[in-house]
Amino acid sequence: MAVPKRKQSNSRTGKRRSHDHLKPKQLQACPQCGQAKPSHVVCPTCGYYMDREVVDMSK
C-alpha cells in the first residue's frame, strides 16, 4: 500500500484548501419591489418573477 514518505506541511495543506471557501450569495434588486433577492428566483417579498406575478402574496 502506498504511504506518504513525509508529512505534508501546513503551507501545502493550506494551499490545497484555499479554494474550498464558500462564496457569498449573489443578490439583485427586484425590479418590482426593490428588495434584494437571489437571481433566477421568485421574489419572496412580492411574488414576482420575470415581470409577472407567479405567487399570490396578498394573503
PQR file with spaces between the fields and no chain letter, atoms N, CA, C, O and H, PARSE charges and radii, in Angstrom:
ATOM       1  N    MET     1       0.844   -1.180    0.000 -0.4000 1.5000
ATOM       2  CA   MET     1       0.000    0.000    0.000 -0.0000 2.0000
ATOM       3  C    MET     1       0.886    1.238    0.000  0.5500 1.7000
ATOM       4  O    MET     1       1.886    1.281    0.716 -0.5500 1.4000
ATOM       5  N    ALA     2       0.533    2.238   -0.789 -0.4000 1.5000
ATOM       6  CA   ALA     2       1.322    3.465   -0.867 -0.0000 2.0000
ATOM       7  C    ALA     2       1.088    4.315    0.371  0.5500 1.7000
ATOM       8  O    ALA     2      -0.045    4.563    0.783 -0.5500 1.4000
ATOM       9  H    ALA     2      -0.280    2.203   -1.370  0.4000 1.0000
ATOM      10  N    VAL     3       2.209    4.756    0.953 -0.4000 1.5000
ATOM      11  CA   VAL     3       2.165    5.588    2.157 -0.0000 2.0000
ATOM      12  C    VAL     3       3.072    6.786    1.906  0.5500 1.7000
ATOM      13  O    VAL     3       4.158    6.628    1.348 -0.5500 1.4000
ATOM      14  H    VAL     3       3.130    4.554    0.618  0.4000 1.0000
ATOM      15  N    PRO     4       2.638    8.006    2.318 -0.5600 1.5000
ATOM      16  CA   PRO     4       3.495    9.173    2.134  0.2800 2.0000
ATOM      17  C    PRO     4       4.808    9.015    2.887  0.5500 1.7000
ATOM      18  O    PRO     4       4.822    8.541    4.023 -0.5500 1.4000
ATOM      19  N    LYS     5       5.898    9.406    2.266 -0.4000 1.5000
ATOM      20  CA   LYS     5       7.207    9.302    2.896 -0.0000 2.0000
ATOM      21  C    LYS     5       7.412   10.389    3.943  0.5500 1.7000
ATOM      22  O    LYS     5       8.077   10.161    4.953 -0.5500 1.4000
ATOM      23  H    LYS     5       5.887    9.791    1.343  0.4000 1.0000
ATOM      24  N    ARG     6       6.843   11.577    3.708 -0.4000 1.5000
ATOM      25  CA   ARG     6       6.996   12.702    4.637 -0.0000 2.0000
ATOM      26  C    ARG     6       5.643   13.353    4.917  0.5500 1.7000
ATOM      27  O    ARG     6       4.709   13.260    4.122 -0.5500 1.4000
ATOM      28  H    ARG     6       6.303   11.763    2.887  0.4000 1.0000
ATOM      29  N    LYS     7       5.569   14.012    6.071 -0.4000 1.5000
ATOM      30  CA   LYS     7       4.366   14.744    6.437 -0.0000 2.0000
ATOM      31  C    LYS     7       4.207   15.965    5.525  0.5500 1.7000
ATOM      32  O    LYS     7       5.177   16.669    5.245 -0.5500 1.4000
ATOM      33  H    LYS     7       6.328   14.087    6.718  0.4000 1.0000
ATOM      34  N    GLN     8       2.970   16.207    5.064 -0.4000 1.5000
ATOM      35  CA   GLN     8       2.722   17.414    4.261 -0.0000 2.0000
ATOM      36  C    GLN     8       2.739   18.630    5.171  0.5500 1.7000
ATOM      37  O    GLN     8       2.179   18.595    6.267 -0.5500 1.4000
ATOM      38  H    GLN     8       2.182   15.635    5.291  0.4000 1.0000
ATOM      39  N    SER     9       3.368   19.688    4.732 -0.4000 1.5000
ATOM      40  CA   SER     9       3.473   20.902    5.548 -0.0000 2.0000
ATOM      41  C    SER     9       2.121   21.604    5.650  0.5500 1.7000
ATOM      42  O    SER     9       1.230   21.390    4.828 -0.5500 1.4000
ATOM      43  H    SER     9       3.823   19.716    3.842  0.4000 1.0000
ATOM      44  N    ASN    10       1.987   22.445    6.674 -0.4000 1.5000
ATOM      45  CA   ASN    10       0.759   23.215    6.864 -0.0000 2.0000
ATOM      46  C    ASN    10       0.542   24.161    5.682  0.5500 1.7000
ATOM      47  O    ASN    10      -0.593   24.399    5.270 -0.5500 1.4000
ATOM      48  H    ASN    10       2.711   22.618    7.342  0.4000 1.0000
ATOM      49  N    SER    11       1.626   24.692    5.145 -0.4000 1.5000
ATOM      50  CA   SER    11       1.532   25.590    4.000 -0.0000 2.0000
ATOM      51  C    SER    11       0.944   24.876    2.796  0.5500 1.7000
ATOM      52  O    SER    11       0.075   25.419    2.114 -0.5500 1.4000
ATOM      53  H    SER    11       2.548   24.499    5.480  0.4000 1.0000
ATOM      54  N    ARG    12       1.400   23.690    2.534 -0.4000 1.5000
ATOM      55  CA   ARG    12       0.914   22.933    1.378 -0.0000 2.0000
ATOM      56  C    ARG    12      -0.551   22.548    1.562  0.5500 1.7000
ATOM      57  O    ARG    12      -1.326   22.586    0.607 -0.5500 1.4000
ATOM      58  H    ARG    12       2.107   23.249    3.088  0.4000 1.0000
ATOM      59  N    THR    13      -0.932   22.180    2.776 -0.4000 1.5000
ATOM      60  CA   THR    13      -2.314   21.837    3.069 -0.0000 2.0000
ATOM      61  C    THR    13      -3.205   23.056    2.875  0.5500 1.7000
ATOM      62  O    THR    13      -4.295   22.960    2.310 -0.5500 1.4000
ATOM      63  H    THR    13      -0.302   22.149    3.552  0.4000 1.0000
ATOM      64  N    GLY    14      -2.727   24.204    3.352 -0.4000 1.5000
ATOM      65  CA   GLY    14      -3.497   25.443    3.209 -0.0000 2.0000
ATOM      66  C    GLY    14      -3.673   25.852    1.758  0.5500 1.7000
ATOM      67  O    GLY    14      -4.735   26.340    1.374 -0.5500 1.4000
ATOM      68  H    GLY    14      -1.842   24.282    3.811  0.4000 1.0000
ATOM      69  N    LYS    15      -2.641   25.657    0.952 -0.4000 1.5000
ATOM      70  CA   LYS    15      -2.742   25.984   -0.473 -0.0000 2.0000
ATOM      71  C    LYS    15      -3.801   25.118   -1.154  0.5500 1.7000
ATOM      72  O    LYS    15      -4.544   25.598   -2.011 -0.5500 1.4000
ATOM      73  H    LYS    15      -1.777   25.260    1.264  0.4000 1.0000
ATOM      74  N    ARG    16      -3.868   23.858   -0.777 -0.4000 1.5000
ATOM      75  CA   ARG    16      -4.850   22.965   -1.370 -0.0000 2.0000
ATOM      76  C    ARG    16      -6.266   23.373   -0.959  0.5500 1.7000
ATOM      77  O    ARG    16      -7.195   23.304   -1.764 -0.5500 1.4000
ATOM      78  H    ARG    16      -3.265   23.468   -0.082  0.4000 1.0000
ATOM      79  N    ARG    17      -6.426   23.796    0.290 -0.4000 1.5000
ATOM      80  CA   ARG    17      -7.750   24.133    0.809 -0.0000 2.0000
ATOM      81  C    ARG    17      -8.190   25.560    0.478  0.5500 1.7000
ATOM      82  O    ARG    17      -9.304   25.956    0.820 -0.5500 1.4000
ATOM      83  H    ARG    17      -5.671   23.852    0.944  0.4000 1.0000
ATOM      84  N    SER    18      -7.334   26.330   -0.181 -0.4000 1.5000
ATOM      85  CA   SER    18      -7.648   27.738   -0.413 -0.0000 2.0000
ATOM      86  C    SER    18      -8.869   27.934   -1.306  0.5500 1.7000
ATOM      87  O    SER    18      -9.471   29.008   -1.278 -0.5500 1.4000
ATOM      88  H    SER    18      -6.429   26.009   -0.459  0.4000 1.0000
ATOM      89  N    HIS    19      -9.251   26.938   -2.094 -0.4000 1.5000
ATOM      90  CA   HIS    19     -10.387   27.068   -2.995 -0.0000 2.0000
ATOM      91  C    HIS    19     -11.659   26.449   -2.422  0.5500 1.7000
ATOM      92  O    HIS    19     -12.672   26.386   -3.119 -0.5500 1.4000
ATOM      93  H    HIS    19      -8.762   26.066   -2.116  0.4000 1.0000
ATOM      94  N    ASP    20     -11.633   25.999   -1.194 -0.4000 1.5000
ATOM      95  CA   ASP    20     -12.783   25.326   -0.604 -0.0000 2.0000
ATOM      96  C    ASP    20     -13.743   26.273    0.103  0.5500 1.7000
ATOM      97  O    ASP    20     -14.770   25.834    0.621 -0.5500 1.4000
ATOM      98  H    ASP    20     -10.810   26.050   -0.628  0.4000 1.0000
ATOM      99  N    HIS    21     -13.427   27.562    0.134 -0.4000 1.5000
ATOM     100  CA   HIS    21     -14.253   28.502    0.888 -0.0000 2.0000
ATOM     101  C    HIS    21     -15.600   28.718    0.205  0.5500 1.7000
ATOM     102  O    HIS    21     -15.743   28.464   -0.991 -0.5500 1.4000
ATOM     103  H    HIS    21     -12.593   27.918   -0.287  0.4000 1.0000
ATOM     104  N    LEU    22     -16.590   29.191    0.971 -0.4000 1.5000
ATOM     105  CA   LEU    22     -17.914   29.477    0.432 -0.0000 2.0000
ATOM     106  C    LEU    22     -17.931   30.869   -0.164  0.5500 1.7000
ATOM     107  O    LEU    22     -17.302   31.783    0.369 -0.5500 1.4000
ATOM     108  H    LEU    22     -16.474   29.398    1.943  0.4000 1.0000
ATOM     109  N    LYS    23     -18.639   31.034   -1.255 -0.4000 1.5000
ATOM     110  CA   LYS    23     -18.770   32.338   -1.887 -0.0000 2.0000
ATOM     111  C    LYS    23     -20.068   32.985   -1.412  0.5500 1.7000
ATOM     112  O    LYS    23     -21.048   32.277   -1.183 -0.5500 1.4000
ATOM     113  H    LYS    23     -19.149   30.291   -1.688  0.4000 1.0000
ATOM     114  N    PRO    24     -20.104   34.301   -1.258 -0.5600 1.5000
ATOM     115  CA   PRO    24     -21.348   34.950   -0.842  0.2800 2.0000
ATOM     116  C    PRO    24     -22.406   34.855   -1.942  0.5500 1.7000
ATOM     117  O    PRO    24     -22.081   34.838   -3.130 -0.5500 1.4000
ATOM     118  N    LYS    25     -23.674   34.794   -1.531 -0.4000 1.5000
ATOM     119  CA   LYS    25     -24.758   34.711   -2.498 -0.0000 2.0000
ATOM     120  C    LYS    25     -24.820   35.994   -3.311  0.5500 1.7000
ATOM     121  O    LYS    25     -24.638   37.090   -2.780 -0.5500 1.4000
ATOM     122  H    LYS    25     -23.938   34.808   -0.567  0.4000 1.0000
ATOM     123  N    GLN    26     -25.080   35.845   -4.604 -0.4000 1.5000
ATOM     124  CA   GLN    26     -25.222   36.991   -5.489 -0.0000 2.0000
ATOM     125  C    GLN    26     -26.671   37.473   -5.403  0.5500 1.7000
ATOM     126  O    GLN    26     -27.597   36.744   -5.759 -0.5500 1.4000
ATOM     127  H    GLN    26     -25.228   34.955   -5.035  0.4000 1.0000
ATOM     128  N    LEU    27     -26.859   38.701   -4.929 -0.4000 1.5000
ATOM     129  CA   LEU    27     -28.197   39.263   -4.779 -0.0000 2.0000
ATOM     130  C    LEU    27     -28.410   40.373   -5.791  0.5500 1.7000
ATOM     131  O    LEU    27     -27.482   41.103   -6.138 -0.5500 1.4000
ATOM     132  H    LEU    27     -26.107   39.293   -4.639  0.4000 1.0000
ATOM     133  N    GLN    28     -29.652   40.491   -6.261 -0.4000 1.5000
ATOM     134  CA   GLN    28     -30.041   41.560   -7.168 -0.0000 2.0000
ATOM     135  C    GLN    28     -31.268   42.238   -6.598  0.5500 1.7000
ATOM     136  O    GLN    28     -32.012   41.639   -5.821 -0.5500 1.4000
ATOM     137  H    GLN    28     -30.406   39.898   -5.979  0.4000 1.0000
ATOM     138  N    ALA    29     -31.482   43.490   -6.983 -0.4000 1.5000
ATOM     139  CA   ALA    29     -32.684   44.199   -6.570 -0.0000 2.0000
ATOM     140  C    ALA    29     -33.859   43.732   -7.427  0.5500 1.7000
ATOM     141  O    ALA    29     -33.744   43.639   -8.649 -0.5500 1.4000
ATOM     142  H    ALA    29     -30.878   43.977   -7.614  0.4000 1.0000
ATOM     143  N    CYS    30     -34.969   43.445   -6.793 -0.4000 1.5000
ATOM     144  CA   CYS    30     -36.179   43.046   -7.517 -0.0000 2.0000
ATOM     145  C    CYS    30     -36.689   44.262   -8.283  0.5500 1.7000
ATOM     146  O    CYS    30     -36.830   45.334   -7.695 -0.5500 1.4000
ATOM     147  H    CYS    30     -35.063   43.521   -5.800  0.4000 1.0000
ATOM     148  N    PRO    31     -36.971   44.127   -9.582 -0.5600 1.5000
ATOM     149  CA   PRO    31     -37.447   45.287  -10.345  0.2800 2.0000
ATOM     150  C    PRO    31     -38.837   45.745   -9.918  0.5500 1.7000
ATOM     151  O    PRO    31     -39.205   46.893  -10.165 -0.5500 1.4000
ATOM     152  N    GLN    32     -39.616   44.870   -9.283 -0.4000 1.5000
ATOM     153  CA   GLN    32     -40.975   45.208   -8.874 -0.0000 2.0000
ATOM     154  C    GLN    32     -41.000   45.961   -7.544  0.5500 1.7000
ATOM     155  O    GLN    32     -41.604   47.029   -7.444 -0.5500 1.4000
ATOM     156  H    GLN    32     -39.317   43.937   -9.083  0.4000 1.0000
ATOM     157  N    CYS    33     -40.335   45.397   -6.510 -0.4000 1.5000
ATOM     158  CA   CYS    33     -40.419   45.982   -5.166 -0.0000 2.0000
ATOM     159  C    CYS    33     -39.091   46.549   -4.674  0.5500 1.7000
ATOM     160  O    CYS    33     -39.078   47.300   -3.699 -0.5500 1.4000
ATOM     161  H    CYS    33     -39.844   44.530   -6.591  0.4000 1.0000
ATOM     162  N    GLY    34     -37.975   46.214   -5.318 -0.4000 1.5000
ATOM     163  CA   GLY    34     -36.685   46.775   -4.928 -0.0000 2.0000
ATOM     164  C    GLY    34     -35.948   46.008   -3.847  0.5500 1.7000
ATOM     165  O    GLY    34     -34.831   46.381   -3.490 -0.5500 1.4000
ATOM     166  H    GLY    34     -37.985   45.603   -6.110  0.4000 1.0000
ATOM     167  N    GLN    35     -36.537   44.948   -3.317 -0.4000 1.5000
ATOM     168  CA   GLN    35     -35.873   44.151   -2.281 -0.0000 2.0000
ATOM     169  C    GLN    35     -34.767   43.301   -2.897  0.5500 1.7000
ATOM     170  O    GLN    35     -34.848   42.923   -4.066 -0.5500 1.4000
ATOM     171  H    GLN    35     -37.445   44.645   -3.607  0.4000 1.0000
ATOM     172  N    ALA    36     -33.738   43.002   -2.116 -0.4000 1.5000
ATOM     173  CA   ALA    36     -32.650   42.143   -2.580 -0.0000 2.0000
ATOM     174  C    ALA    36     -33.135   40.698   -2.627  0.5500 1.7000
ATOM     175  O    ALA    36     -33.761   40.208   -1.687 -0.5500 1.4000
ATOM     176  H    ALA    36     -33.672   43.309   -1.167  0.4000 1.0000
ATOM     177  N    LYS    37     -32.835   40.019   -3.745 -0.4000 1.5000
ATOM     178  CA   LYS    37     -33.237   38.618   -3.908 -0.0000 2.0000
ATOM     179  C    LYS    37     -32.190   37.912   -4.744  0.5500 1.7000
ATOM     180  O    LYS    37     -31.495   38.565   -5.523 -0.5500 1.4000
ATOM     181  H    LYS    37     -32.326   40.417   -4.509  0.4000 1.0000
ATOM     182  N    PRO    38     -32.050   36.589   -4.612 -0.5600 1.5000
ATOM     183  CA   PRO    38     -31.137   35.848   -5.485  0.2800 2.0000
ATOM     184  C    PRO    38     -31.632   35.908   -6.925  0.5500 1.7000
ATOM     185  O    PRO    38     -32.837   35.967   -7.166 -0.5500 1.4000
ATOM     186  N    SER    39     -30.709   35.894   -7.881 -0.4000 1.5000
ATOM     187  CA   SER    39     -31.110   35.925   -9.278 -0.0000 2.0000
ATOM     188  C    SER    39     -31.757   34.600   -9.677  0.5500 1.7000
ATOM     189  O    SER    39     -31.445   33.557   -9.103 -0.5500 1.4000
ATOM     190  H    SER    39     -29.729   35.846   -7.685  0.4000 1.0000
ATOM     191  N    HIS    40     -32.642   34.642  -10.643 -0.4000 1.5000
ATOM     192  CA   HIS    40     -33.366   33.473  -11.169 -0.0000 2.0000
ATOM     193  C    HIS    40     -34.219   32.792  -10.105  0.5500 1.7000
ATOM     194  O    HIS    40     -34.373   31.571  -10.110 -0.5500 1.4000
ATOM     195  H    HIS    40     -32.895   35.490  -11.109  0.4000 1.0000
ATOM     196  N    VAL    41     -34.774   33.592   -9.187 -0.4000 1.5000
ATOM     197  CA   VAL    41     -35.609   33.065   -8.109 -0.0000 2.0000
ATOM     198  C    VAL    41     -36.818   33.983   -7.965  0.5500 1.7000
ATOM     199  O    VAL    41     -36.695   35.194   -8.149 -0.5500 1.4000
ATOM     200  H    VAL    41     -34.649   34.585   -9.182  0.4000 1.0000
ATOM     201  N    VAL    42     -37.982   33.426   -7.638 -0.4000 1.5000
ATOM     202  CA   VAL    42     -39.162   34.232   -7.378 -0.0000 2.0000
ATOM     203  C    VAL    42     -38.899   35.110   -6.170  0.5500 1.7000
ATOM     204  O    VAL    42     -38.353   34.643   -5.170 -0.5500 1.4000
ATOM     205  H    VAL    42     -38.081   32.442   -7.488  0.4000 1.0000
ATOM     206  N    CYS    43     -39.283   36.385   -6.253 -0.4000 1.5000
ATOM     207  CA   CYS    43     -39.060   37.319   -5.142 -0.0000 2.0000
ATOM     208  C    CYS    43     -39.887   36.872   -3.934  0.5500 1.7000
ATOM     209  O    CYS    43     -41.103   36.720   -4.053 -0.5500 1.4000
ATOM     210  H    CYS    43     -39.725   36.764   -7.065  0.4000 1.0000
ATOM     211  N    PRO    44     -39.259   36.660   -2.776 -0.5600 1.5000
ATOM     212  CA   PRO    44     -40.011   36.207   -1.598  0.2800 2.0000
ATOM     213  C    PRO    44     -40.904   37.297   -1.013  0.5500 1.7000
ATOM     214  O    PRO    44     -41.786   36.990   -0.211 -0.5500 1.4000
ATOM     215  N    THR    45     -40.703   38.554   -1.386 -0.4000 1.5000
ATOM     216  CA   THR    45     -41.486   39.658   -0.837 -0.0000 2.0000
ATOM     217  C    THR    45     -42.761   39.905   -1.633  0.5500 1.7000
ATOM     218  O    THR    45     -43.848   39.980   -1.061 -0.5500 1.4000
ATOM     219  H    THR    45     -39.987   38.803   -2.038  0.4000 1.0000
ATOM     220  N    CYS    46     -42.631   40.033   -2.966 -0.4000 1.5000
ATOM     221  CA   CYS    46     -43.793   40.388   -3.788 -0.0000 2.0000
ATOM     222  C    CYS    46     -44.316   39.237   -4.643  0.5500 1.7000
ATOM     223  O    CYS    46     -45.437   39.324   -5.145 -0.5500 1.4000
ATOM     224  H    CYS    46     -41.748   39.972   -3.432  0.4000 1.0000
ATOM     225  N    GLY    47     -43.545   38.159   -4.829 -0.4000 1.5000
ATOM     226  CA   GLY    47     -44.003   37.000   -5.592 -0.0000 2.0000
ATOM     227  C    GLY    47     -43.860   37.142   -7.092  0.5500 1.7000
ATOM     228  O    GLY    47     -44.441   36.356   -7.841 -0.5500 1.4000
ATOM     229  H    GLY    47     -42.635   38.089   -4.422  0.4000 1.0000
ATOM     230  N    TYR    48     -43.093   38.135   -7.555 -0.4000 1.5000
ATOM     231  CA   TYR    48     -42.908   38.340   -8.992 -0.0000 2.0000
ATOM     232  C    TYR    48     -41.648   37.639   -9.488  0.5500 1.7000
ATOM     233  O    TYR    48     -40.657   37.522   -8.767 -0.5500 1.4000
ATOM     234  H    TYR    48     -42.621   38.773   -6.947  0.4000 1.0000
ATOM     235  N    TYR    49     -41.709   37.172  -10.743 -0.4000 1.5000
ATOM     236  CA   TYR    49     -40.549   36.592  -11.414 -0.0000 2.0000
ATOM     237  C    TYR    49     -40.668   36.916  -12.889  0.5500 1.7000
ATOM     238  O    TYR    49     -41.688   36.625  -13.514 -0.5500 1.4000
ATOM     239  H    TYR    49     -42.514   37.266  -11.329  0.4000 1.0000
ATOM     240  N    MET    50     -39.629   37.517  -13.447 -0.4000 1.5000
ATOM     241  CA   MET    50     -39.581   37.910  -14.855 -0.0000 2.0000
ATOM     242  C    MET    50     -40.787   38.763  -15.242  0.5500 1.7000
ATOM     243  O    MET    50     -41.461   38.490  -16.236 -0.5500 1.4000
ATOM     244  H    MET    50     -38.801   37.753  -12.940  0.4000 1.0000
ATOM     245  N    ASP    51     -41.050   39.797  -14.445 -0.4000 1.5000
ATOM     246  CA   ASP    51     -42.085   40.812  -14.697 -0.0000 2.0000
ATOM     247  C    ASP    51     -43.514   40.278  -14.702  0.5500 1.7000
ATOM     248  O    ASP    51     -44.389   40.889  -15.316 -0.5500 1.4000
ATOM     249  H    ASP    51     -40.503   40.018  -13.638  0.4000 1.0000
ATOM     250  N    ARG    52     -43.770   39.169  -14.043 -0.4000 1.5000
ATOM     251  CA   ARG    52     -45.150   38.718  -13.882 -0.0000 2.0000
ATOM     252  C    ARG    52     -45.310   38.071  -12.511  0.5500 1.7000
ATOM     253  O    ARG    52     -44.358   37.531  -11.948 -0.5500 1.4000
ATOM     254  H    ARG    52     -43.059   38.673  -13.545  0.4000 1.0000
ATOM     255  N    GLU    53     -46.532   38.135  -11.987 -0.4000 1.5000
ATOM     256  CA   GLU    53     -46.806   37.588  -10.662 -0.0000 2.0000
ATOM     257  C    GLU    53     -46.942   36.075  -10.765  0.5500 1.7000
ATOM     258  O    GLU    53     -47.811   35.562  -11.471 -0.5500 1.4000
ATOM     259  H    GLU    53     -47.305   38.573  -12.445  0.4000 1.0000
ATOM     260  N    VAL    54     -46.066   35.365  -10.048 -0.4000 1.5000
ATOM     261  CA   VAL    54     -46.071   33.905  -10.082 -0.0000 2.0000
ATOM     262  C    VAL    54     -46.733   33.350   -8.829  0.5500 1.7000
ATOM     263  O    VAL    54     -47.451   32.353   -8.891 -0.5500 1.4000
ATOM     264  H    VAL    54     -45.360   35.781   -9.475  0.4000 1.0000
ATOM     265  N    VAL    55     -46.489   34.000   -7.688 -0.4000 1.5000
ATOM     266  CA   VAL    55     -47.054   33.569   -6.408 -0.0000 2.0000
ATOM     267  C    VAL    55     -47.918   34.697   -5.880  0.5500 1.7000
ATOM     268  O    VAL    55     -47.481   35.846   -5.821 -0.5500 1.4000
ATOM     269  H    VAL    55     -45.905   34.810   -7.638  0.4000 1.0000
ATOM     270  N    ASP    56     -49.151   34.371   -5.494 -0.4000 1.5000
ATOM     271  CA   ASP    56     -50.050   35.393   -4.944 -0.0000 2.0000
ATOM     272  C    ASP    56     -49.668   35.665   -3.491  0.5500 1.7000
ATOM     273  O    ASP    56     -49.830   34.799   -2.631 -0.5500 1.4000
ATOM     274  H    ASP    56     -49.506   33.437   -5.542  0.4000 1.0000
ATOM     275  N    MET    57     -49.161   36.869   -3.218 -0.4000 1.5000
ATOM     276  CA   MET    57     -48.712   37.215   -1.870 -0.0000 2.0000
ATOM     277  C    MET    57     -49.720   38.089   -1.130  0.5500 1.7000
ATOM     278  O    MET    57     -49.370   38.696   -0.117 -0.5500 1.4000
ATOM     279  H    MET    57     -49.030   37.573   -3.916  0.4000 1.0000
ATOM     280  N    SER    58     -50.952   38.168   -1.605 -0.4000 1.5000
ATOM     281  CA   SER    58     -51.956   39.051   -0.987 -0.0000 2.0000
ATOM     282  C    SER    58     -52.580   38.461    0.271  0.5500 1.7000
ATOM     283  O    SER    58     -53.427   39.108    0.886 -0.5500 1.4000
ATOM     284  H    SER    58     -51.236   37.674   -2.428  0.4000 1.0000
ATOM     285  N    LYS    59     -52.197   37.280    0.666 -0.4000 1.5000
ATOM     286  CA   LYS    59     -52.780   36.616    1.847 -0.0000 2.0000
ATOM     287  C    LYS    59     -52.353   37.281    3.123  0.5500 1.7000
ATOM     288  O    LYS    59     -52.750   36.851    4.206 -0.5500 1.4000
ATOM     289  H    LYS    59     -51.508   36.755    0.166  0.4000 1.0000
